[in-house]
Amino acid sequence: MHPDLTAATRPDLTAAPPPDLEAPHPRQTAPPPDTGPPSVAALLRPYAWKFAAVVSLQFIGALAGLAPLLAVVELGRALLSPESVDHDHVWFAVIAGAVGLFVRLLCTAAASGIGHLLDGQVQLSFRRRLAASLGRVPIGWFSRRGTGELAKVVGEDVGAVHPFIAHAPGELVSAFVVPLASLIYLFTVDWLLTLITLIPVVLAVALVPLMMTPTRLREQEEFDAAMGRISSSVVEFVQGIAVVKTFGASGRAHRRFLTATDAFVTTFHRWVHGLSRVAAGMQLVLSPPFVLLVVLIGGTILITSGDLAPADLLPFLLLGLSLTAPVEALGHGFDDMQAARRAVGRIRDVLAVRPLPEPAHPVAPQGHRVELRDVRFAYEAEAEAEAGTGAGTEADVGHEVLRGIDLVLEPGTVTAIVGPSGSGKSTLVQLLPRFFDPTHGSVLLGGVDLRELDSRELYRTVSFVFQDVRLLRATVADNIALAVPHADHDDVVRAARSANIHDRILELPRGYDSVIGEDAGLSGGEAQRIALARALLADTPVLVLDEATAFADPKTEQAVRRALATLKGERTTVVIAHRLETIADADTVVMLDGGAVVERGSPAELRARGGKFAEFWHAQHSAACPDPPSDPQAVAASVEPGAQGNVHEEGESR
């Protein structure tokens, strides 16, 4: 996903936090019935026959793996017997053991190969489904989910199914098949010593419930949550390290990371402390020395009492270990299954997020005139809780961010949206590419409600360039041609020239073939111009700019503004304006305050009225020029298209 929206591309998933949608528009497809997240069985059903193949091969391999042990047992009993040695029986035992070993190796290798191939297919399917789902969910869903948290779902949680798919089937099959077959054989030798041999297994099984108490499960969930918080805090800290060092705020910047780390350590210690004694006890009773000790004590008692032949002790010494080893493997398999269950649960939660509703019968726009009719918007707590979105701050919830907005944006005009921080500027312009839908009223493009437009048609019509740009790890040419992948090189160069970035691109090691992040390092202003070139190449009828030249130097900004003016044509352009030069270039200025339109008109008209816009104008000019002229006419004349103001608003409300 890319932060600046261009034709045929989705908006950036890390963009400003919009809320989820409320009730669907009358002509809009309602979200599918809430049937809950897909079950694990539903996610794995397409691979059922491969799972069956893995289990079958492991079953055969587990049984065959007992053949060498049984062969050794039979050889020992035959050779230690006071009677004459049955050579045919001895050779049969040797051949059966060798064949069993070969079959076990063959079946285990086949099961492992199929299991790992299956694991790769399942992980690929999960990641594709997650990518498709994340590409359709409302943008506001991402606002309360950090990059690290989502990366954990797509990366670590999907990877956590590997042991469950590639290893757990074989371990679980062996854990049941090997003890069962061994018990059957040992019961035929001596039932009493068989029961004595089962003592370590019984003790281990008795300890299992202590590892599954609600307290232990809650501690495991807290451990996973703490890991997610650490991932998010690390990503945020690394991304902001440059700003932190610049302003010497390393102490505050470290605080959240250190808090998350301390919380993780506390949670980890509590989790380990609760499990350590139970785990140590289980390892002790399942250890080979303990098992052999139990068998030897029991066997010695039975031999000295004359109830067991000395040669019959041998199978218990060998197969007794086979009873406990699979149980120990079952414990590890249980841990893997629990981890996989929690990971799949988080994957299911993401897949269960309702997508942005699409119209049942899309309508094509007639032209590209933009209208906002009585638009209202509020962050509703109930809607967020229901859909899992988290747009807005706690103070925004239940508060109308936009109130009764009525606007008409004509083709061929530039409209500047201005206002103090928190007035709703970004929320307003994000209605145009349908980052979210208004809670009341409608936004129309070419006379058609955006909710009645096909999303592909919408993104072919509206381009969006953010102030904070992130480019793809691809060539410069591919970044510019993202919305028009089959564009000619000449068209790409023309767009780069219009954005005043062509000369800088030629300075890169491989020019337009340089890869962003590898041999092409660009500044913030240069990245903005790449994004602007992309929007210009897309040549959409509607262009939304969120101070797209905020990081550009005055000379570059003038060149870009001249290019935009030259290419304006019939394009409808909307600009979130912070700089006075941008405002002076606009045909119409819309002044927002408290989520409502308080003034609108040309820059000259609004300055002459002496209202809120005039106050805003003077405040911005005073910030740019500490000693402004006292004559209002001089103030108005001092900022014309091409002037070199460099003021933009911080902390813009999203």
N, C-alpha and C positions, 0 to 999 in steps of 0.2 A: 504494500500500500504506500501511497505517496501523499505527502501533505498538501501539495497544490493540485487541485482538481482540474483536469483537462478532459477534453472530449474522450468518451469511451473509457474513462478511468473512474474508479471509486474515490471518494474523499479519503483523506488520510485518517487512519484509525487513531492517531494520537492527537487529533485536532481538538478544538475547544469542545467542552462537554455539553452536548445537547441532550434533552430528555427523550424518553421513549414516546411512542405515539399513543394517542387515546383512541376512542372509538373510530372505526374505519369510515371513510367517506362513503356516501351512498352508492357511488359507482365504483368503489374500490373493493378489491378482493379482501374479505375478512381474513385475519390470521387463522391458520388451521386450528382445529379444536385442541385444547390443551390436554394432550394425552400423556403428558409427563415425558421425561427424558427416555431415550431408547434404552431398553434393557441390555444387559451384557449378552444374553442369548441372542437377541436381535442383531447386535453388532457382530457376533461371531458366527451366526447361522450360515453365511455363505461359505465358510471354511469347515463345516461340520465333517465332511467326508475325509478331509485331510487330518483332522483331529482323530477320527476313528482309525485311520491308517497308523498314526503315531502310537496310539494306545494299543492297537493289536500287535504291532511289531515289538513294543516294549513288553507286552504280556508274554509273547513267545520267547523273547530274549531273557526275561526274568526266570521263566521255567527252565530254559536251557542252561542258564547260569548255575543252577543247582546241580547239574549233572557232574561237573568236576568234583564238587564237594562230596556228593554221594558216591562217586567212584573211589575217592580216597577212603571214605568210611568203609565201603565194602571190601576194598583191598586190605585195610587194617584188620577188619573182623575175620577175613579169610586167612590172612597170614598169622594172626595171633590165635586162631582156633587150634585146639589140641588135636583136632582131626586132620586128615590128610588134605592138602591144598587142592581145590578144584581149579585146574588150569583154565578150563573153558570159562568158568565164572570170572576168573581173574582177567582174562583177555577181554571178555565182554565188558567188564567194568572200565578197563583202560580205553577201549574203543568208544564206549558210550560217553566217557568223560571228555575225550578229544573232540568228538562230534558236537557234544553240547557246548563246549567252549567255542568252537568255530561258529555254530549257529548263533550263540549269544553275541559274539563280536559282529557278525553280519547284521543281525537284527538291530543291535544297538547303534551301529553306524548308520544304517538306513533310517532308523527313527530319528536320530540326531540330525541327519541331513534334512529330512523332510520337515522336522520341527523348526529348524533355523530358517529354512526357506519360507515356511508358513509364518514365522515371526516377522520376517521382512515384509511379507505381503500384508499382514495385519497392521503393522506400524505404518506402512505406506497408505493403506486405506484410511486409517485413523487420521493421519495428517492431512490427507486430501479432504476428508469430510470436515475437519476442523477449519481448514483454509476456506472451503466453500461456505461453511456456516458463518465464519467471521466476516466474510465478504458481503453477507446479506443482512447482518444484524444492524439495528439502529446504532448510529455513531455514539449516542449517549451512553450506551452500555459499557464503553471503554473508560469512562471518566473516573470511575472508582476502582479500576483495575490497573495496577502498575505494569510496566513492561516486563519486569521480572516475574510477576505472577502469571501472566499469559505465556511467557517463554517457558515457564516451568510446566504448564499444561501441555504445550505443543512439543516440548523437548523431553524433559525428565519424566513426566507422567506417561507419555506415550512409550518412552523407553522402559518404563517400569513393568510393562506387560511382557518384556522379553523372558524373564525367568518363568513366568506363568505359562507361556506358550511353548518355549523351546526346551524347558527343563522339568517343570512341575509334572507334566503327564507321566514321564518316565519314572520320576521319583515316587509319585503316588502309586503307580501300578506296582512297582517293586515293593513299596511299603506294605502292600496288601497281599500280593501274590507270593512273594518269597516266604514270609512268616507262615502263611496258610499251608503251603506245600511242605515246609519244614516241620510244622506241627503234626501234619498227617503222618509223615515218615517217623518222627520221634515217638508218636503215640504207639506206632507198631513195634517199637523197640522196648520202651518202658513208660507206661503212663504216669507213674509217680514221679520219676525224675523229670519228665516233661513239665509237670506242674511246678516243680522246684525251679526249673530253668526259666519259667515265665515270671518269676518273682521280680527281676529288674524291670521287665516290661510293664508289669502291673504298677510298680512304684512310679515309673515315668508317666504312665497314662494318668495316674492319680494327681500328678503335678500340673497337667495340662490346663484344667479349669482355672488354676490360680493365675495363668497367663492370659486368660480371656475375661477377667472380671470387668465390669463397667469402668472401674477406675483405670485399669491398664489400657483399655480401648480409648478412653478419653485422653489419657496421657499421650498415646500414639497420635491421635488427631491434633493435639496441641503441638506435638513435635513437628508434624507436617506443616501446620500453619506457621510456626516459627521459622521453618526453612523457607517458606514462601516470602515472609517478611524480610528475611535477610537478602534474598535474591532481588527483591524490589529496591531495597535500600542501597545495595551495591550498585545496581544499574543507575539509580538516580545520583548517587555520589560521584560515580565515574563520569557521567554525562555533564555534571556541573562543576567538575574540578577546576576548569579554567577560570570560571567566574569566582569560585571560592578563593583561589590563589590571588586573583587580581585585587579583590577587596579585603583580603586578609581575614576572612571569616571562617578559617579552618575549624575553629572550635565548635561553632554552631553547626557547620556542615557535617562534622564528625558525629555530632550528638545523636542524630537519628540512627546512623549506622551502629554506633556503639550501644545505643539502647536496644536495637534489634539483636545485636550479638549477645549482650548480657541476658536478654530474655530467652534467647535460644539456649545459652549455657545453663540457665536455671531450669528450663524445661527438660533439657537433655539429662541433667543430673537427676531430676525427679523421676524421669522415665527409666533411666538405668538403675537407679536405686530400687525402684519397685520390682524390677525384673531380675536383678542380679542374683538374689538368693535362690529364687525358683529355678533360674537357668543353670546356676551352679549345681543345684541338687539334681536336676535332670541329667546334666552331663556326667555327674558322678555315677548315678545308677545305670547309665547306659554305656559307661566306659568298659572296654574289654577286660581290664583287670578285675573289676567288680563282678562282671558276668562270670568270668572263669572261676573266681573265688566262690561264688554261689554254687556253680556246677560241681566244683571239686569237693566242697563240703557235703553237698547232697549226695554226690556219687560215692564218696568215701563211706558215708554212713550206710548207704545201701549195699555197698560191696562187703563191708565188714559184717553186716548182718546176714549176708548170703542171699540177698534179694536181687542182686545185679551182677552179671558176669563182668570181669574187668574189661574185656574187649568191647562191651556195649557202652562203656563210658566215652569212647572215642567220638561217636556221632554227636553227642551232646556238647563236647568240647569244640567241635567244628561248627555245627549248625546252631549252637546256642548264640554264637556271635551274629549269625545271619538273622536271628530274631530281633536283635536290638539295633543293628546298623540301619535297617530300613526305617525303624521307628525314629531314629535320630534324623534320618533324611526327611522323614515326614514332618518333623518339627521345622526344619529349614524350609521345606515346601510350604508349610502352613504360613510361615512368615512372608514368603514370596507371594502367596495367594492373598494374604491380608494387604500387603503393599499394593499389589495389582488391583485389588478390589477398591481401595481408596483412590488410586490413580484413575481407574476407569470411572469411578463416581464423579471425579472432577471433570473428566472428559465428557461424560454424559450431561453434566450441568451446562457446559458450553454449547453442546449440540442441541440442548433443549431451549436455548434462547430463541424467542420468536423472531423471524426475519422481518425486514421492512415490508409492509404489505404492498403488493403489486396490483394494478387495476385488472379487473376481469376482462374488460373490453377497452384497451388503450385508445385514446383519441389523439390525433395529430394536431399540433398547434398551428394556428393560422397567423403567421408572422412571429415576431419576437418582442411584442409589447409586453412589459411586465406590470402587473397590477397587484397591489395588496389591499384587500377589502376587509376593513374592521378586524385586523389581525390582532389577536391576543395570545399571549403565551405565558404559562406558569409551570414551574417545576412541581409536579404533584407527587407527594410521598407515596400514595397508594399505587400510582402507576409505576413508580420506580420499584417498589417492593414486588409488584406482580411480575414485571418484565425483567427485573434484575438490572435496571439501569441505575445510574447514579449521577446524572447530570446536575450541575448546579451545586452551590454550597448549601450548608444546613440552613443559612438564613434565607436562601432563595426558595426553599421548599414551601409551596402554598402561596408564594408571593408572585404576582404578575410582573414578569420582566418586561413584557411589551403590552401596551394598553391602547387598543383602538387605533391601530396604525392604518391609515388610508394613504396610499401612494400610487402614482402612475409614473413609470419610467419609460419614456418614449425612445424608440430606436434613433440612433444617431446622436444621442445626448450622453453627457457625462454627469452623473449625480454623485455628489460628495456627501457622505454621512458623517456628521460631526457631533460632538457632545462630550461631556465630562466622563471620566472613568466610571463604569458601572451603569451607564445610561442605556445599554442594550444594543450598541452598534453592531458588534459581531454577531449577536443572536439574530438581529434583523437580517443581515446579509446572508447568514447561513440558512435562512429559509429558502433562498433562491436555488441552490443546488440540492435542496431537500435533505439537509442534514437531519432535520426533524420536521414534523408537521405542526402547524399552529393548533393550540387548544381551542381556538374559536376563530371564525373567519376563514379566508382562503387566500392563497397566492396563485395568481394566474400567469401563464406564459402563452402569448398568442391567443388569449381568450379561453384557455383550457386550464382547469385546476391541475396543479402539479401532481395531485394524487390520482389523476386520470391519465397521466403520461407514463409511457413505458420508461423504465429507468435508463435504458440505452439511448432512447431518444432524448431524454433530459440531459444526459452527459455529452451528447453530440451538440447540444445547444448551449450549455452553460460551462464556462471555464472558471476556475477559482485558483488564485495565487495567494498563498499565505505569506505573512511576514516572516515566519520561521519555516525555512525550507529545508527539506532533507532529500537528497538525491539518491537514486538507486545505484547500487554497485554494478554499473554497466558503463559502456563508452559514453562519451559526451554526446555523440550523435544520437545514440539510442535514448539517452535521457531527454534530448530535445524532441525526438520523434516518437516519444512514448504514446501520444494520443493518435499519431498518424504513422504507424510502423512502416508503411510502404512509401513514405515520402522520399522524393528525390534528394540527393545530396545538395543540389543547388537550392532547393526550398529550405533545407535545414540551415544552410549558410545564410540565406536571406533573412530568416527569422533571427539568427544569431546577430547579424548586423543591425537589425532593427532594435534588438535589446542591448546593443552596444557591448557585446561580449565576444565578437568574432576575433578581434586582435588578440585578446587574452587567450583564447582557445588555441590560436596558432603558436603561441609561446609554449604550450605544453609539449612534452616529449614526443607524442605521436599525434598531436593536433586533435582532430575530431575523433580519432580512434583511441585516445587516452581513456583509461578506465578510472572512474571516480573512486577514490580510496586506495588506489594502487600507485599509478604514476601521475595522477591528477589531483592535486590538493587545491581547493578553491576556498576563498574567503566567504564570509556570509553574504556580502554584497554581490560577489560573483555567482554564488549559488542562486541568489534571487534572480539575477539576470538570466541564468540558464532556465529557471522555472518560467520566467516571463517569455523567453524565446519559445518555450514549449507551448504556452498559451497562445502566442501570436501565430505559431505554425498551425495549431488546431483551428484557428480562425472561426471560433464559435460566435454566434450572433449576440450572446450575452457574456460579458466579461466582468468578474467580480475580483477586485484587488483589495487586499488587506495591507495597505502601505507597502506595496511590492518593491519599493526602492528605498526602504528605511535604512538599509546599510550601505547605500551607494553614496559616493562622494557627490558634491553639488554638480560638477561638470557632467558626470555620468547620468545623474538624474535628469538634467536638462535634456540630454540626448535622448533618453528613453521617453520622456514626456513628449518631445517633438515627434518621435516615432509613433507613439500612441495617437497623437493628434492627427498625424498624416494618415494612419490606417483606420481612423475612427469610422468613416463611412456610415453605414446603417447600424453599426454595432451599438448595443445598449451596454453602457459601462457604468458600474457602480464601484465607488471607491470609499473605503473607510479612511477618512482624511485626518491626519495629524499635523502635517506641514502646511504652512500658509500658502506655499506655491501651488500645491495640489488643489487647495480650496479655490485659489484664484483662477485655476484652469477650468473649473467646473462650470457647466451650464446652469445647474441647479444645486443648491445647498439645502440639505435637510438637517435641521438641528433637533437632536434628541435630548430629552432630560427626563429622568425618572420613567423611562420606557415609553414616553409619549412624544409625538411630534409637536414641538412648541413653535417652530418657525420653519418656513421654507421660502425659497426664492433665489434670485441670482445673488452672487456675493456682494455686488454693489448695492442692491436693494436692501439686503439684510444689514449691511453696515450702516446704511443711511437711517434705518429704523431706530437704531440705538437700543435694541433689545438684548436678549441673552446672547445672540450670535455676535453682536458687536462687542459685548463684554468678553466673550470667548476669544474673539479676534485680537482684542487689545492685550489680553492675558498672554496669548501665544506669542504675540509680537514683542511684548515686554520680556518674555523669557529668552527670545532669540536675540533681542537688542536691549541690553540693560538700560541704556539711556535713549529711550524713544523720543522723537520730536513731539513737542506739545501740540502741534497742529494736527487735528484729525485728518485733514486732507493729505498731509504729508505722510501720515501713517498708512492711509489707503493706497497712496501712490507708491509707497516704498516696497510693497510686495506685489509684484506683477509676475506673470509667467516667466520663469527663468531666474527669479531671485534665488538667493542662496541660503534660505533658512534651513535649519537642520534640527528641528524640534519634533519629536514624536512622543506620543503618550505611552507611559509604562503602565503595566498592570491592567491592560484592557480586559473588561468583563467579557467572558465567553458565554 
